[in-house]
Amino acid sequence: MEAVAVTQPVKAAQCASADEAAIRLFTEEDSVQELTCLLHRAYADHASAGRVFFASYQSSQDTAHRLRKGECWLALQGTSLVGTVTVVTPYVAPEGYPAPAGAGSFWQLAVDPSQRGTGLGQRLLSLAEARVAARGAAQVVIDTSSQATELVGWYRRRGYVPVGTWRWDVTNYSSVVLLKDLPTRTS
């Protein structure tokens, strides 16, 4: 992956009050194993409900491969890893995937169960959307289990609309593909 220039919005994302998680980019000193464990914890409820998200069982090698494809952001409460999201722009979708050319994406949006309800998921989503826009995309496309109605609803309340379906070979469900138009920046 090419080097990413860290700009002013990143500094703003790092600021946090004493009780709020700080958000920063993944570095070589960070633990891929710890990140993988966070993903497993965050997606465990989906797996126990019968929705086998890739993040619920992926290996550390899979995590390393996926984070190298984009910007991996970490949320830390003190020294504890409590959230993450990986941003990719442009998103190179598989043939037939219902995504517009040039759209950005994000994956592995995860919040530790102990942090649910704190607004951290919304902060990570806002950061992902801002980074997609900053990298030049006017739209963001994601997918999730069509069976995860509460999660689909969460995204829909935040402006995402269904544009199709997709079936990944690493999950046990059909995904709903969701698209959001991002605000355009004016000079």
Backbone as JSON, one array per atom type, in Angstrom:
{
  "sequence": "MEAVAVTQPVKAAQCASADEAAIRLFTEEDSVQELTCLLHRAYADHASAGRVFFASYQSSQDTAHRLRKGECWLALQGTSLVGTVTVVTPYVAPEGYPAPAGAGSFWQLAVDPSQRGTGLGQRLLSLAEARVAARGAAQVVIDTSSQATELVGWYRRRGYVPVGTWRWDVTNYSSVVLLKDLPTRTS",
  "N": [[0.83, -1.18, 0.0], [0.46, 2.26, -0.72], [2.06, 5.07, 0.88], [0.27, 6.97, 3.3], [-0.64, 10.25, 3.58], [-0.75, 12.01, 6.54], [-3.14, 14.19, 7.65], [-4.64, 17.32, 8.77], [-7.42, 16.62, 9.58], [-6.98, 14.11, 10.73], [-5.55, 14.61, 13.07], [-7.54, 15.88, 14.55], [-9.25, 13.74, 14.9], [-7.83, 12.23, 16.67], [-7.98, 13.49, 19.1], [-9.37, 13.26, 22.32], [-11.61, 13.15, 25.09], [-11.04, 12.48, 28.6], [-12.61, 10.24, 29.26], [-13.24, 9.2, 26.82], [-12.58, 7.19, 23.98], [-9.46, 7.3, 22.31], [-8.55, 7.8, 18.9], [-6.52, 6.45, 16.4], [-4.16, 5.83, 13.71], [-3.25, 2.47, 12.79], [-0.1, 1.1, 13.61], [3.19, -0.22, 12.88], [4.1, -1.16, 15.29], [1.85, -2.02, 16.61], [-0.28, -4.73, 17.63], [-1.24, -7.32, 15.58], [-2.42, -9.66, 16.35], [-3.8, -8.91, 18.7], [-5.63, -7.15, 17.55], [-7.05, -8.95, 15.94], [-8.21, -10.54, 17.95], [-9.92, -8.61, 19.11], [-11.69, -8.25, 16.95], [-12.86, -10.81, 16.85], [-14.16, -10.83, 19.38], [-15.94, -8.68, 19.05], [-17.59, -9.52, 16.97], [-18.72, -11.81, 17.92], [-21.37, -12.04, 18.92], [-22.89, -12.01, 16.59], [-22.0, -14.4, 15.39], [-22.91, -16.25, 17.31], [-25.58, -15.98, 16.89], [-25.85, -17.3, 14.57], [-24.92, -16.1, 12.29], [-22.25, -16.08, 10.41], [-19.9, -14.03, 10.26], [-16.95, -13.09, 8.51], [-15.05, -11.78, 10.07], [-15.5, -12.87, 12.54], [-14.1, -15.19, 12.78], [-11.68, -15.03, 11.43], [-8.16, -15.47, 10.77], [-5.06, -14.28, 12.27], [-3.31, -13.8, 10.18], [-5.12, -13.33, 8.1], [-6.26, -10.97, 9.07], [-4.01, -9.25, 9.0], [-3.56, -9.2, 6.24], [-5.93, -7.97, 5.34], [-5.84, -5.47, 6.63], [-3.66, -4.31, 5.43], [-4.62, -3.52, 3.0], [-5.73, -1.05, 3.18], [-6.36, 1.91, 5.15], [-5.98, 1.32, 8.43], [-7.66, 1.97, 11.33], [-7.49, 2.49, 14.82], [-9.19, 2.37, 17.95], [-8.57, 3.41, 21.16], [-8.9, 2.9, 24.61], [-7.33, 4.22, 27.07], [-4.74, 2.03, 27.32], [-6.04, -0.06, 26.18], [-7.32, -1.8, 23.43], [-10.24, -0.98, 21.83], [-11.8, -0.59, 19.61], [-12.12, -0.53, 15.99], [-11.63, 0.22, 12.49], [-11.27, -0.3, 9.01], [-10.36, 1.5, 6.2], [-10.88, 1.86, 2.74], [-10.02, 3.22, -0.3], [-9.69, 3.86, -3.69], [-12.35, 1.43, -3.75], [-11.85, -1.74, -4.89], [-13.97, -3.68, -6.26], [-15.25, -7.05, -6.46], [-15.96, -8.65, -9.63], [-19.2, -8.08, -10.77], [-20.19, -7.28, -8.32], [-22.41, -5.05, -6.76], [-21.45, -2.15, -6.91], [-20.72, 1.28, -7.41], [-18.27, 2.52, -9.73], [-15.26, 3.85, -8.46], [-16.12, 4.3, -5.89], [-15.59, 4.44, -2.35], [-14.82, 2.32, 0.47], [-15.31, 0.58, 3.61], [-14.3, -1.74, 6.11], [-14.45, -4.3, 8.65], [-15.41, -2.8, 10.78], [-15.55, -2.47, 14.09], [-16.51, -2.73, 17.49], [-15.6, -3.15, 20.8], [-17.49, -5.26, 22.93], [-17.79, -4.19, 25.53], [-17.85, -1.49, 25.11], [-20.09, -0.8, 23.74], [-22.86, 1.27, 22.96], [-21.7, 3.63, 23.7], [-21.24, 5.45, 21.73], [-19.01, 5.07, 20.24], [-19.0, 3.42, 17.94], [-20.41, 5.05, 16.12], [-18.6, 7.19, 15.99], [-16.39, 5.92, 14.78], [-17.57, 5.19, 12.34], [-18.15, 7.75, 11.3], [-15.54, 8.73, 11.04], [-14.55, 6.89, 9.14], [-16.18, 7.52, 6.91], [-15.41, 10.19, 6.52], [-12.68, 9.86, 5.87], [-12.89, 8.35, 3.51], [-14.12, 10.26, 1.86], [-12.12, 12.27, 1.97], [-10.15, 11.03, 0.54], [-11.09, 11.26, -1.97], [-13.45, 10.02, -2.92], [-16.91, 10.06, -3.78], [-18.89, 8.49, -2.89], [-19.72, 5.86, -0.6], [-19.52, 2.39, -0.18], [-20.74, -0.54, 1.33], [-21.15, -3.82, 2.82], [-23.27, -6.11, 4.56], [-24.58, -8.76, 6.6], [-27.73, -9.76, 5.45], [-29.45, -10.81, 7.24], [-28.88, -9.6, 9.62], [-30.7, -7.64, 10.85], [-30.89, -5.54, 12.73], [-28.41, -4.31, 12.48], [-28.38, -3.58, 9.76], [-30.48, -1.77, 9.89], [-29.29, 0.16, 11.55], [-27.3, 1.22, 9.87], [-28.97, 2.17, 7.81], [-30.38, 4.2, 9.13], [-28.42, 6.02, 9.19], [-28.14, 7.0, 6.68], [-27.53, 5.15, 4.64], [-28.4, 3.22, 1.79], [-30.0, 0.33, 0.46], [-28.6, -1.34, -2.35], [-28.34, -3.68, -3.66], [-27.49, -7.21, -3.61], [-25.1, -9.61, -2.33], [-23.03, -12.49, -2.32], [-20.6, -13.75, -0.33], [-17.87, -16.05, -0.32], [-16.85, -16.72, 2.14], [-18.62, -16.51, 4.17], [-21.77, -17.44, 5.75], [-24.15, -16.49, 4.73], [-26.34, -14.34, 2.78], [-25.41, -11.14, 1.69], [-26.5, -7.79, 2.17], [-25.98, -5.07, 0.11], [-24.97, -1.84, 0.73], [-25.21, 1.63, 0.1], [-23.96, 4.95, 0.3], [-24.24, 8.36, -0.44], [-21.75, 10.73, -0.18], [-21.21, 13.88, 1.46], [-20.34, 16.57, -0.65], [-17.27, 18.27, -0.91], [-16.75, 21.74, -0.61], [-14.96, 24.51, -1.95]],
  "CA": [[0.0, 0.0, 0.0], [1.22, 3.5, -0.74], [2.04, 5.82, 2.14], [-0.86, 7.86, 3.46], [-0.28, 11.51, 4.23], [-1.61, 12.32, 7.68], [-3.51, 15.59, 7.52], [-5.3, 17.93, 9.92], [-8.55, 15.89, 10.15], [-6.51, 12.99, 11.54], [-5.23, 15.14, 14.39], [-8.81, 16.11, 15.24], [-9.81, 12.44, 15.25], [-7.06, 11.67, 17.77], [-8.33, 14.16, 20.35], [-10.43, 12.59, 23.06], [-11.67, 13.5, 26.51], [-10.48, 11.43, 29.46], [-13.44, 9.03, 29.25], [-13.54, 8.87, 25.44], [-11.49, 6.48, 23.32], [-8.64, 8.02, 21.33], [-8.5, 7.07, 17.64], [-5.29, 6.7, 15.65], [-3.81, 4.82, 12.71], [-2.48, 1.28, 13.15], [1.33, 1.23, 13.31], [3.94, -1.49, 12.88], [4.27, -1.59, 16.68], [0.59, -2.56, 17.11], [-0.41, -6.18, 17.57], [-2.26, -7.88, 14.7], [-3.12, -10.67, 17.16], [-4.75, -8.2, 19.56], [-6.68, -6.66, 16.66], [-7.86, -10.13, 15.58], [-9.01, -10.89, 19.14], [-10.99, -7.62, 19.19], [-12.68, -8.59, 15.92], [-13.58, -12.0, 17.3], [-15.07, -10.42, 20.47], [-16.97, -7.77, 18.54], [-18.5, -10.23, 16.06], [-19.16, -13.06, 18.56], [-22.83, -12.08, 19.01], [-23.4, -12.41, 15.26], [-21.72, -15.83, 15.22], [-23.79, -17.04, 18.17], [-26.91, -15.91, 16.28], [-25.83, -18.09, 13.35], [-24.4, -15.31, 11.16], [-20.8, -16.26, 10.52], [-19.11, -12.97, 9.64], [-15.55, -13.47, 8.39], [-14.31, -11.22, 11.2], [-15.73, -13.66, 13.75], [-13.2, -16.35, 12.83], [-10.48, -14.87, 10.6], [-6.86, -15.65, 11.42], [-4.21, -13.08, 12.33], [-2.8, -13.58, 8.82], [-6.21, -12.68, 7.35], [-6.36, -9.6, 9.57], [-2.86, -8.51, 8.46], [-3.81, -9.03, 4.8], [-7.02, -7.01, 5.15], [-5.47, -4.11, 7.05], [-2.69, -3.77, 4.46], [-5.35, -3.04, 1.82], [-6.26, 0.29, 3.4], [-5.98, 2.6, 6.38], [-6.59, 0.68, 9.6], [-7.77, 2.88, 12.46], [-7.7, 1.84, 16.11], [-9.72, 3.17, 19.05], [-7.96, 2.94, 22.4], [-9.31, 3.44, 25.89], [-6.07, 4.02, 27.76], [-3.92, 1.15, 26.49], [-6.88, -1.16, 25.71], [-7.91, -1.69, 22.1], [-11.68, -1.12, 21.99], [-12.52, -0.41, 18.35], [-11.32, -0.45, 14.77], [-12.24, 0.24, 11.17], [-10.3, -0.2, 7.92], [-10.9, 2.32, 5.12], [-10.27, 1.56, 1.44], [-10.47, 4.08, -1.39], [-10.97, 3.34, -4.17], [-12.65, 0.03, -3.46], [-11.83, -2.59, -6.08], [-14.99, -4.69, -5.98], [-15.23, -8.2, -7.37], [-16.84, -8.54, -10.79], [-20.6, -8.33, -10.47], [-20.57, -6.66, -7.05], [-23.17, -3.85, -7.12], [-20.85, -0.92, -6.39], [-20.31, 2.2, -8.48], [-16.83, 2.72, -9.9], [-14.71, 4.99, -7.73], [-16.62, 4.39, -4.51], [-14.74, 3.96, -1.27], [-15.47, 1.36, 1.35], [-14.64, 0.27, 4.86], [-14.66, -3.05, 6.64], [-13.96, -4.6, 10.0], [-15.86, -1.83, 11.78], [-15.78, -3.3, 15.28], [-16.46, -2.09, 18.81], [-15.59, -4.12, 21.89], [-18.8, -5.3, 23.6], [-17.79, -3.33, 26.72], [-17.97, -0.09, 24.68], [-21.34, -0.59, 23.0], [-23.72, 2.29, 23.54], [-20.92, 4.82, 24.07], [-21.08, 6.32, 20.57], [-17.76, 4.77, 19.55], [-19.3, 2.94, 16.59], [-20.73, 6.23, 15.3], [-17.35, 7.94, 15.76], [-15.6, 5.18, 13.79], [-18.27, 5.33, 11.07], [-17.93, 9.12, 10.82], [-14.15, 8.79, 10.61], [-14.43, 6.14, 7.88], [-16.79, 8.31, 5.84], [-14.56, 11.37, 6.28], [-11.46, 9.43, 5.19], [-13.27, 8.0, 2.14], [-14.3, 11.54, 1.15], [-10.82, 12.95, 1.86], [-9.38, 10.33, -0.49], [-11.64, 11.61, -3.27], [-14.66, 9.3, -3.34], [-18.18, 10.74, -3.51], [-19.81, 7.5, -2.35], [-19.15, 4.76, 0.17], [-20.31, 1.16, -0.32], [-20.41, -1.58, 2.31], [-22.16, -4.87, 2.85], [-23.42, -6.83, 5.82], [-25.57, -9.83, 6.54], [-29.13, -9.33, 5.32], [-30.13, -11.32, 8.43], [-28.55, -8.73, 10.76], [-31.64, -6.53, 10.62], [-30.57, -4.4, 13.6], [-27.24, -3.65, 11.91], [-28.84, -2.95, 8.52], [-31.25, -0.6, 10.32], [-28.34, 1.16, 12.06], [-26.72, 1.89, 8.7], [-30.02, 2.9, 7.09], [-30.65, 5.44, 9.88], [-27.28, 6.91, 8.95], [-28.15, 7.42, 5.28], [-27.17, 4.1, 3.69], [-29.55, 2.63, 1.11], [-29.69, -0.94, -0.21], [-28.45, -1.25, -3.81], [-28.21, -5.01, -4.22], [-27.07, -8.26, -2.69], [-23.86, -10.28, -2.69], [-22.74, -13.69, -1.53], [-19.18, -14.01, -0.17], [-17.62, -17.47, -0.07], [-16.3, -16.91, 3.49], [-19.7, -16.33, 5.13], [-22.87, -18.38, 5.57], [-25.35, -15.7, 4.51], [-26.33, -13.35, 1.7], [-25.19, -9.78, 2.19], [-27.14, -6.64, 1.55], [-24.98, -4.06, -0.23], [-25.5, -0.54, 1.11], [-24.49, 2.75, -0.51], [-24.27, 6.28, 0.82], [-23.61, 9.5, -1.08], [-21.06, 11.55, 0.82], [-21.29, 15.32, 1.17], [-19.24, 17.07, -1.47], [-16.51, 19.37, -0.28], [-16.72, 22.97, -1.38], [-13.73, 25.26, -1.66]],
  "C": [[0.87, 1.24, 0.0], [1.11, 4.22, 0.59], [0.86, 6.78, 2.15], [-0.39, 9.1, 4.18], [-1.27, 11.76, 5.36], [-1.86, 13.81, 7.66], [-4.25, 16.07, 8.76], [-6.5, 17.16, 10.44], [-8.13, 14.7, 11.02], [-6.2, 13.46, 12.94], [-6.51, 15.36, 15.19], [-9.41, 14.78, 15.7], [-9.09, 11.84, 16.45], [-7.42, 12.3, 19.11], [-9.48, 13.44, 21.02], [-10.41, 13.07, 24.5], [-11.19, 12.3, 27.32], [-11.28, 10.14, 29.42], [-13.81, 8.57, 27.84], [-12.33, 8.19, 24.8], [-10.78, 7.4, 22.33], [-8.55, 7.16, 20.07], [-7.23, 7.47, 16.89], [-5.07, 5.58, 14.63], [-3.05, 3.66, 13.33], [-1.03, 1.52, 12.76], [1.98, -0.15, 13.34], [4.13, -2.03, 14.3], [3.0, -2.21, 17.27], [0.5, -4.06, 16.85], [-1.56, -6.61, 16.66], [-3.07, -8.91, 15.47], [-4.16, -10.01, 18.06], [-5.92, -7.66, 18.74], [-7.62, -7.8, 16.26], [-8.74, -10.55, 16.75], [-10.16, -9.91, 19.32], [-12.08, -7.95, 18.17], [-13.51, -9.8, 16.33], [-14.58, -11.65, 18.4], [-16.25, -9.62, 19.92], [-18.01, -8.49, 17.68], [-19.05, -11.52, 16.68], [-20.68, -13.15, 18.65], [-23.46, -12.5, 17.68], [-23.2, -13.91, 15.05], [-22.66, -16.67, 16.07], [-25.23, -17.0, 17.67], [-26.97, -16.67, 14.95], [-25.35, -17.36, 12.12], [-22.88, -15.32, 11.26], [-20.08, -15.21, 9.67], [-17.66, -13.44, 9.58], [-14.75, -12.98, 9.59], [-14.49, -12.02, 12.48], [-14.77, -14.84, 13.87], [-11.89, -16.17, 12.06], [-9.21, -15.02, 11.43], [-6.13, -14.31, 11.5], [-3.63, -12.77, 10.96], [-3.85, -12.91, 7.95], [-6.34, -11.22, 7.77], [-5.24, -8.75, 8.98], [-3.07, -8.22, 6.97], [-4.85, -7.94, 4.57], [-6.6, -5.59, 5.56], [-4.44, -3.49, 6.12], [-3.37, -3.21, 3.21], [-5.84, -1.6, 1.98], [-5.64, 0.95, 4.61], [-6.71, 1.91, 7.53], [-6.51, 1.65, 10.78], [-8.1, 2.08, 13.72], [-8.29, 2.85, 17.1], [-9.18, 2.56, 20.33], [-8.55, 3.68, 23.59], [-8.13, 3.19, 26.81], [-5.17, 3.19, 26.85], [-4.72, -0.03, 25.92], [-7.47, -0.86, 24.34], [-9.41, -1.97, 22.21], [-12.47, -0.92, 20.71], [-11.57, -0.32, 17.18], [-12.22, -0.29, 13.55], [-11.11, 0.36, 10.15], [-10.98, 0.45, 6.73], [-10.14, 2.04, 3.83], [-10.88, 2.46, 0.37], [-9.37, 4.17, -2.43], [-11.11, 1.86, -3.81], [-12.68, -0.73, -4.77], [-12.74, -3.78, -5.78], [-14.84, -5.88, -6.93], [-16.22, -7.99, -8.53], [-18.26, -8.92, -10.41], [-21.1, -7.72, -9.18], [-21.26, -5.33, -7.36], [-22.64, -2.56, -6.48], [-20.49, -0.01, -7.55], [-18.79, 2.33, -8.55], [-16.4, 3.96, -9.11], [-15.21, 5.14, -6.3], [-15.54, 3.92, -3.54], [-15.51, 2.96, -0.44], [-14.74, 1.32, 2.69], [-15.11, -1.1, 5.3], [-14.06, -3.2, 8.02], [-14.26, -3.47, 10.96], [-16.27, -2.65, 13.0], [-15.62, -2.47, 16.54], [-16.51, -3.2, 19.85], [-16.95, -4.09, 22.58], [-18.88, -4.39, 24.83], [-18.01, -1.85, 26.37], [-19.25, 0.19, 23.9], [-22.21, 0.41, 23.73], [-23.0, 3.56, 23.94], [-20.79, 5.82, 22.93], [-19.81, 6.04, 19.79], [-18.0, 4.26, 18.14], [-19.62, 4.09, 15.65], [-19.48, 7.05, 15.0], [-16.5, 7.25, 14.71], [-16.25, 5.26, 12.4], [-18.03, 6.72, 10.48], [-16.5, 9.3, 10.32], [-13.98, 8.08, 9.27], [-15.0, 6.94, 6.72], [-15.94, 9.53, 5.51], [-13.29, 10.99, 5.53], [-11.76, 9.02, 3.75], [-13.42, 9.28, 1.32], [-12.97, 12.25, 0.94], [-9.94, 12.31, 0.79], [-10.03, 10.43, -1.86], [-12.88, 10.88, -3.73], [-15.91, 10.08, -2.93], [-19.21, 9.79, -2.89], [-19.03, 6.46, -1.56], [-20.1, 3.57, 0.05], [-19.81, 0.13, 0.69], [-21.39, -2.72, 2.13], [-22.13, -5.53, 4.22], [-24.49, -7.89, 5.65], [-26.98, -9.26, 6.42], [-29.95, -9.8, 6.52], [-29.9, -10.45, 9.66], [-29.41, -7.46, 10.66], [-31.35, -5.31, 11.49], [-29.38, -3.62, 13.06], [-27.6, -2.93, 10.61], [-29.63, -1.69, 8.87], [-30.35, 0.52, 10.82], [-27.73, 1.93, 10.89], [-27.78, 2.7, 7.95], [-30.36, 4.21, 7.8], [-29.55, 6.46, 9.68], [-27.11, 7.23, 7.46], [-27.77, 6.38, 4.24], [-28.45, 3.51, 3.09], [-29.13, 1.33, 0.43], [-29.63, -0.75, -1.72], [-28.31, -2.62, -4.46], [-27.83, -6.01, -3.15], [-25.78, -8.89, -3.22], [-23.69, -11.5, -1.79], [-21.22, -13.91, -1.52], [-18.98, -15.49, 0.12], [-17.07, -17.75, 1.33], [-17.35, -16.7, 4.58], [-20.8, -17.36, 4.85], [-24.19, -17.67, 5.3], [-25.21, -14.87, 3.23], [-26.18, -11.98, 2.34], [-26.09, -8.8, 1.46], [-26.03, -5.62, 1.32], [-25.64, -2.7, -0.03], [-24.61, 0.56, 0.57], [-24.91, 4.06, 0.15], [-23.53, 7.32, -0.01], [-23.01, 10.36, 0.01], [-21.21, 13.02, 0.46], [-20.09, 15.73, 0.32], [-18.58, 18.23, -0.76], [-16.54, 20.57, -1.21], [-15.47, 23.75, -1.0], [-13.97, 26.43, -0.77]]
}
